[in-house]
Amino acid sequence: MIGARASAQVNTDVQIDALKIVGTTLTITGKNFTGATAVAFNGVAVTEFTVISDTSIITGVPAGATTGKISVT
């Protein structure tokens, strides 16, 4: 499909305890991040994030985040 963005894939090798780092800035690595429109920690959306490259996003861990899946869409 012309103009379609590949699905973002987040590295899942590292588990973080989100409750201990709420408010901390961190880097998410993976692939296909160019054009990302949302980031969430176990379903809790972040309000701001920066796509640094196709493989890197910088964001803060939002209040209410719990340990679980990080999603990028």
C-alpha positions in Angstrom: 0.0 0.0 0.0 1.4 3.4 -1.0 2.0 5.6 2.1 1.3 2.9 4.6 3.5 2.9 7.7 4.9 -0.4 8.9 3.8 -1.5 12.4 6.1 -0.2 15.1 7.9 -2.9 17.0 9.2 -2.2 20.5 12.1 -4.3 22.0 10.6 -6.4 24.8 13.8 -7.8 26.2 13.8 -5.5 29.2 11.1 -5.3 31.8 10.8 -2.1 33.8 9.0 -1.5 37.0 7.0 1.5 35.8 5.7 2.3 39.3 9.3 3.0 40.4 10.1 5.3 37.5 7.0 7.4 36.9 8.1 10.8 35.7 11.5 9.6 34.5 12.6 10.2 31.0 13.7 7.1 29.1 14.5 6.0 25.6 12.4 3.3 23.8 14.2 1.3 21.1 12.6 -0.8 18.4 11.9 -0.1 14.7 9.4 1.6 12.4 8.9 4.5 14.8 8.9 7.2 12.1 5.4 8.6 11.9 4.4 7.3 15.3 1.3 9.1 16.8 1.0 7.5 20.2 3.0 5.8 23.0 1.5 4.0 26.0 2.8 2.1 29.0 0.5 -0.8 29.6 -2.4 1.1 28.1 -1.6 4.5 29.9 -0.9 7.1 27.1 2.0 9.5 27.4 1.2 13.1 26.6 4.5 14.0 25.0 7.2 12.0 23.1 9.8 12.7 20.6 10.7 10.4 17.7 14.5 10.6 17.5 14.8 8.2 14.6 13.1 5.2 13.1 14.5 3.1 15.9 14.4 5.5 18.9 11.8 7.5 20.9 12.4 9.6 24.0 9.5 10.0 26.5 8.5 10.2 30.1 6.8 7.5 32.0 3.3 8.8 32.7 1.5 9.0 36.0 -0.7 5.9 36.5 1.6 3.7 34.4 2.0 0.1 35.6 4.5 -2.6 34.6 3.6 -4.2 31.3 3.7 -3.7 27.6 4.9 -0.5 26.0 3.1 0.2 22.8 3.9 2.6 19.9 1.4 3.3 17.2 
